[in-house]
């Protein structure tokens, strides 16, 4: 249905491109002042293309912040406009004819709408691509992503910009089943991730009296309650981590057998490859270029923890591109990768006398094995999940050490947070008290920012 709506959008916008759109704020970006348009001539762009603005900077998101960019050409052929990242900014209409402005000068107007924090390039080109020009877009406004918070029994959806006590927008349920008797089957959610198209993937581990099984539950981007399940993917004996690549591949950190640990890759629900991992890894993340980051859990007694980075699509037996080792008797937990490629890893030093560990979150620049920043330490709460927003904000899920099953929270830190920095936002107790399986957080994930719905774009471009 979504594809049909977008197809209708393209057709309708192309038909309406000659004018009649509702009024919008004037462009506030940096104009092409270095190449002003002469009388009857287009401003200089790439070739003979002129742009009314070379850069646009937004501090808000949504249609109300939309800006108009005018392009000028030397002919009236069909022109196209494409955004490099629709989760940051969209451009419409995607196709239109340039209209006559003056002898030898034709113009076309485009609406650029900020969607979420980040940067994007808008490329304008003619019908055969022989001429093109680019517009740089920067968005620092509040994110429109969705924050998913998982407990053992449900996954709750929140606006990622939420602050303070916030009720979930949606509660995706059906993952928890307690074991009442030894012969019963029990199950619980263990890890979550969100695909580029907004699909939610939930790793559920099921325990039998003498065996175990892992399954990935595929939920629609709008799943609510027990509805919205699209399918189930079997993933071995136990799932520990899950991530999706920019290309949409699903990677699951699992045990194909009771003695083997591997990253299993699935495409359209079918297994395509397996990367064997030594030790007992605990978490998985994918970078903007598809690289995999795998953190290794250790018991802190005989094995050093580590984070291994593998190239995108690495075959079985591949050597890590980078390996970050933890000191003896310590290990790494949750991992996440920022849009700029920085790796965040939770570093854990256990205290076997008190049973309370000291945890910090270290940031590593691409290719570096030395931390550039360290957030923390955290000694009163356990970090159970981390995620990075489009604008670089770090989301950290905590469970209280002293109050098991209660007083959980998600703190959001600025992109450059370091040391004992305070969070810029906090969502306390995100899991409702009536959630099956308790209120403790087992994982968090962020969805891509959503572009404006097709119906909204259509309504804004219709003739009055």
C-alpha positions in Angstrom: 0.0 0.0 0.0 2.8 2.4 0.9 4.4 1.8 -2.6 1.1 2.6 -4.3 0.8 5.8 -2.3 4.3 6.9 -3.3 3.6 6.1 -6.9 0.5 8.3 -6.8 2.5 11.0 -5.1 5.0 11.1 -8.0 2.2 11.2 -10.6 0.3 13.9 -8.8 3.3 16.1 -8.0 4.5 16.0 -11.6 1.0 17.1 -12.8 0.9 19.9 -10.3 4.5 21.2 -10.7 3.4 24.1 -12.9 2.3 26.2 -9.9 -0.7 26.5 -7.6 1.1 25.1 -4.5 0.1 26.6 -1.1 2.4 29.3 0.1 5.4 28.4 2.2 8.1 30.3 4.1 10.8 31.9 1.9 14.1 30.1 1.5 16.5 30.9 4.4 19.5 29.0 3.2 22.8 30.3 1.9 22.0 31.8 -1.5 24.3 31.3 -4.6 25.7 34.9 -4.1 29.0 34.1 -5.7 27.3 33.4 -9.0 24.4 35.8 -9.2 22.0 35.5 -12.1 22.5 38.0 -14.8 19.6 39.5 -16.8 17.9 36.7 -18.4 20.6 34.2 -17.5 20.6 31.4 -14.9 23.0 31.5 -11.9 26.0 29.3 -12.4 25.7 25.8 -11.0 27.2 22.7 -12.4 27.1 23.4 -16.1 24.3 25.8 -16.7 22.3 25.0 -13.6 21.6 27.7 -11.1 20.4 27.3 -7.5 18.7 29.9 -5.3 20.5 28.4 -2.3 23.7 26.3 -2.0 23.0 25.2 1.6 20.0 24.9 3.8 20.2 24.7 7.6 17.2 23.7 9.7 16.6 23.8 13.4 13.1 22.3 13.3 11.6 19.4 11.5 8.3 18.8 9.7 6.3 20.4 6.9 6.1 23.8 8.8 9.8 24.1 8.4 9.8 23.4 4.6 11.9 25.7 2.4 11.6 26.4 -1.3 14.6 26.1 -3.6 14.4 27.4 -7.2 16.6 25.9 -9.9 17.3 27.6 -13.3 18.1 25.8 -16.6 18.6 26.6 -20.3 15.9 24.2 -21.5 12.5 22.9 -20.5 13.2 19.2 -20.3 12.1 17.0 -17.4 14.1 17.7 -14.3 14.7 15.4 -11.3 15.5 15.9 -7.6 16.8 13.2 -5.3 17.7 13.3 -1.6 20.7 11.2 -0.5 19.0 10.5 2.8 15.2 10.9 3.1 15.5 10.3 6.9 17.2 13.7 7.1 15.4 15.7 4.3 13.0 15.0 1.5 12.6 16.9 -1.7 9.4 17.2 -3.8 8.3 16.9 -6.5 10.8 14.3 -7.6 10.2 15.1 -11.3 8.8 18.1 -13.1 9.2 20.2 -16.3 11.1 23.5 -16.0 8.9 26.4 -17.0 9.8 29.4 -19.2 11.1 32.4 -17.2 12.9 34.5 -19.8 14.5 33.9 -23.2 16.9 30.9 -22.7 16.0 30.7 -19.0 13.7 28.0 -17.4 13.0 27.5 -13.8 11.7 24.8 -11.5 10.8 25.0 -7.8 11.3 22.3 -5.2 10.1 21.9 -1.6 12.8 20.7 0.8 11.4 19.3 4.1 13.6 18.5 7.1 12.8 15.1 8.7 15.4 14.4 11.3 18.9 15.4 12.5 21.8 14.8 10.2 23.2 16.0 6.8 22.0 15.1 3.3 22.7 16.2 -0.3 19.9 17.1 -2.7 20.9 16.4 -6.3 19.1 18.2 -9.2 19.7 16.9 -12.7 18.2 17.1 -16.2 16.4 14.3 -18.0 19.6 12.4 -19.1 21.8 13.3 -16.1 24.3 15.2 -18.2 23.9 18.3 -16.0 23.5 18.3 -12.2 23.9 20.5 -9.2 23.8 19.7 -5.5 22.3 21.4 -2.4 23.8 20.7 1.1 21.2 20.2 3.8 21.9 20.2 7.6 19.2 19.5 10.2 19.7 20.0 13.9 16.0 19.9 14.9 14.4 17.3 17.2 14.5 13.8 15.9 11.4 12.1 14.4 12.8 8.6 15.0 11.0 6.1 17.1 12.7 4.7 20.2 11.9 1.0 20.9 12.3 -0.2 24.5 12.2 -4.0 25.0 11.4 -5.9 28.2 11.1 -9.7 28.4 7.5 -9.6 27.4 6.9 -6.6 25.1 8.5 -3.9 23.0 7.2 -0.3 23.6 7.5 2.5 21.1 8.1 6.1 22.1 8.9 9.3 20.2 12.7 9.5 20.3 12.5 13.1 21.3 10.4 12.2 24.4 11.5 13.7 27.7 10.2 12.9 31.2 7.4 10.4 32.0 6.0 9.4 28.6 3.3 6.8 27.8 4.2 4.4 25.0 2.6 5.2 21.6 2.4 1.5 20.9 3.0 -1.7 22.9 4.0 -4.7 20.9 3.3 -7.8 23.0 3.4 -11.6 23.0 7.0 -12.6 23.7 6.9 -13.7 27.3 5.8 -17.0 28.7 6.8 -17.9 32.2 7.7 -21.5 33.3 5.3 -22.6 35.9 6.4 -26.2 36.1 9.6 -27.9 35.1 8.0 -29.5 32.1 6.6 -26.2 30.8 8.0 -24.1 28.0 9.1 -20.6 28.8 10.1 -17.7 26.4 11.3 -14.1 26.6 12.5 -11.3 24.3 16.3 -10.9 24.3 17.3 -8.4 21.6 15.7 -6.0 19.1 16.7 -4.1 16.0 14.9 -2.0 13.3 15.4 -2.3 9.6 15.9 0.5 7.1 12.2 0.3 6.2 11.1 0.5 9.8 10.4 -3.3 10.3 10.9 -4.3 13.9 12.8 -7.5 14.6 12.5 -9.2 18.0 14.8 -12.1 19.1 12.8 -14.4 21.3 14.5 -17.3 23.1 12.4 -20.3 24.1 13.5 -22.8 26.7 12.3 -26.3 26.9 13.0 -28.8 29.7 16.0 -30.2 27.8 16.6 -27.8 24.9 16.4 -24.2 23.7 15.5 -22.4 20.5 15.9 -19.0 19.1 13.4 -17.2 16.8 13.3 -13.8 15.2 9.8 -12.3 15.3 9.2 -9.9 12.4 6.9 -7.1 13.2 5.5 -4.4 10.9 6.6 -0.8 11.4 3.2 0.0 12.9 2.8 -3.2 15.0 0.6 -2.8 18.1 -0.5 -5.3 20.7 -0.4 -8.9 19.4 -1.1 -7.8 15.8 1.4 -6.8 13.2 3.5 -10.0 13.2 4.7 -10.6 9.6 6.6 -13.9 10.2 9.1 -15.9 12.2 12.7 -16.8 11.4 14.4 -19.7 13.2 17.9 -18.7 14.4 19.5 -21.6 16.3 19.6 -22.5 19.9 20.0 -19.1 21.5 20.0 -15.5 20.3 22.2 -12.9 21.9 22.2 -9.9 19.5 20.6 -8.7 16.3 21.2 -5.9 13.8 20.3 -4.9 10.3 22.7 -3.5 7.7 22.0 -0.4 5.6 21.2 -2.8 2.7 18.5 -4.5 4.8 20.3 -7.8 5.6 19.4 -9.2 9.0 22.3 -10.5 11.1 21.7 -12.5 14.3 24.3 -13.4 16.9 23.3 -16.9 17.8 24.3 -20.4 18.6 23.4 -22.6 15.6 24.3 -25.5 17.9 24.8 -25.8 21.6 28.6 -25.4 21.1 29.0 -23.0 18.2 28.6 -19.2 18.2 28.1 -17.4 14.9 26.6 -14.4 13.1 23.9 -15.8 10.9 22.8 -13.6 8.0 19.3 -13.7 6.6 17.9 -12.1 3.5 14.1 -12.1 3.0 13.9 -14.6 5.8 16.3 -17.1 4.3 19.8 -17.8 5.6 22.6 -16.8 3.2 25.8 -17.0 5.2 27.4 -17.7 8.6 30.4 -16.1 10.3 31.8 -18.3 13.1 32.8 -16.2 16.2 35.2 -17.5 18.9 34.4 -17.2 22.5 30.9 -16.2 23.8 29.9 -12.9 22.1 27.1 -10.9 23.7 26.1 -8.1 21.4 26.1 -7.0 17.7 25.9 -3.7 15.8 26.2 -2.6 12.2 27.9 0.5 10.9 26.8 2.9 8.2 28.9 1.1 5.6 27.7 -2.4 6.7 30.7 -3.3 8.9 29.8 -5.6 11.8 30.9 -4.9 15.4 30.7 -8.0 17.7 31.4 -7.7 21.5 32.6 -10.7 23.4 31.3 -11.5 26.8 33.6 -13.2 29.3 33.2 -14.5 32.8 35.9 -12.1 34.0 38.1 -15.0 35.3 40.0 -16.5 32.4 39.0 -14.8 29.2 39.5 -11.2 28.2 36.6 -9.5 26.6 36.9 -7.8 23.2 35.1 -6.1 20.4 35.8 -7.4 16.9 35.0 -5.5 13.7 34.4 -7.4 10.5 34.1 -6.0 6.9 30.7 -5.9 5.4 29.8 -9.4 4.1 32.9 -11.0 5.6 33.0 -14.7 4.8 33.4 -17.4 7.4 37.0 -17.5 8.7 37.6 -13.8 8.0 40.1 -11.9 10.1 38.7 -8.9 12.0 39.5 -5.5 10.6 40.0 -4.3 14.2 40.0 -5.9 17.6 39.7 -3.9 20.8 40.8 -5.9 23.8 39.6 -5.4 27.4 42.0 -5.8 30.4 42.0 -9.2 32.2 38.9 -10.0 34.2 36.7 -7.4 32.3 34.6 -7.5 29.2 32.3 -5.5 26.8 28.6 -5.5 26.7 26.2 -3.6 24.4 27.6 -1.9 21.3 26.3 0.7 18.8 27.6 2.6 15.8 27.0 6.3 15.2 26.2 7.7 11.7 29.7 9.1 11.5 31.1 5.6 12.1 32.2 6.1 15.8 31.8 2.9 17.8 30.3 3.0 21.3 30.9 0.0 23.6 29.9 -0.7 27.2 32.9 -1.7 29.2 32.3 -3.7 32.3 34.5 -4.4 35.3 32.8 -6.9 37.7 33.2 -6.8 41.4 32.9 -10.4 42.6 32.7 -9.4 46.3 29.8 -6.9 46.1 28.2 -8.4 42.9 28.0 -4.8 41.5 30.0 -4.0 38.4 31.5 -0.6 37.3 30.5 0.3 33.8 31.6 2.9 31.4 30.7 3.7 27.7 33.7 4.3 25.5 33.7 5.9 22.0 36.2 4.8 19.4 36.8 6.7 16.1 36.7 4.7 12.9 39.8 2.5 12.6 41.0 3.3 16.2 41.4 0.9 19.0 41.9 3.7 21.6 38.9 5.4 23.2 38.5 9.0 22.3 35.9 9.6 25.1 34.6 7.7 28.0 31.2 8.4 29.6 30.7 7.4 33.2 31.4 5.5 35.4 28.1 4.0 36.3 28.1 2.1 39.6 24.5 2.2 40.8 22.8 1.0 37.6 23.4 -1.6 34.9 23.6 -0.5 31.3 21.4 -2.9 29.3 21.3 -1.3 25.9 22.7 1.6 23.8 21.6 3.2 20.5 22.7 6.3 18.5 20.3 8.7 16.9 20.6 10.3 13.5 22.0 13.5 15.1 24.6 11.6 17.1 22.7 11.6 20.4 23.5 8.5 22.6 20.6 6.7 24.1 21.5 4.5 27.2 19.1 2.1 28.9 19.6 1.5 32.6 18.2 -1.0 35.1 18.6 -0.2 38.8 21.0 -2.6 40.6 19.3 -2.1 44.0 15.7 -2.3 42.8 15.5 -5.3 40.5 12.6 -5.2 38.0 11.8 -1.5 38.7 13.2 2.0 38.3 14.5 1.5 34.8 15.1 4.5 32.5 16.5 5.7 29.2 19.0 8.6 29.4 19.9 10.6 26.3 23.3 12.2 26.1 24.7 14.9 23.7 26.9 13.6 20.8 30.1 14.8 22.5 29.2 13.8 26.1 32.2 12.8 28.1 33.0 11.8 31.7 30.3 12.6 34.2 28.2 14.6 31.7 24.5 14.8 32.6 21.9 13.5 30.2 20.0 16.1 28.1 16.8 14.1 28.4 15.5 11.1 30.5 12.5 8.8 30.1 11.9 7.2 33.5 10.2 3.8 33.9 9.4 3.4 30.2 8.0 -0.1 30.6 4.5 0.0 32.1 4.0 -1.7 35.4 1.5 -4.2 33.9 3.9 -5.5 31.3 4.2 -9.3 31.1 7.7 -10.3 32.3 8.4 -7.3 34.4 9.6 -3.7 33.8 13.3 -4.3 33.4 14.8 -3.2 30.1 16.6 -5.9 28.0 17.4 -3.8 24.9 16.7 -0.6 23.0 16.7 0.3 19.3 16.0 3.3 17.1 14.0 3.3 13.9 15.0 5.4 10.9 13.4 8.8 10.8 10.2 8.7 8.8 9.6 11.0 5.8 6.3 12.9 5.6 3.5 10.6 4.7 2.4 10.7 1.0 -1.0 12.0 1.9 0.5 15.1 3.5 2.8 15.8 0.5 -0.2 15.4 -1.8 -2.4 17.8 0.1 0.3 20.5 0.2 0.8 20.4 -3.5 -2.7 20.2 -4.8 -4.1 23.2 -6.7 -6.4 25.4 -4.5 
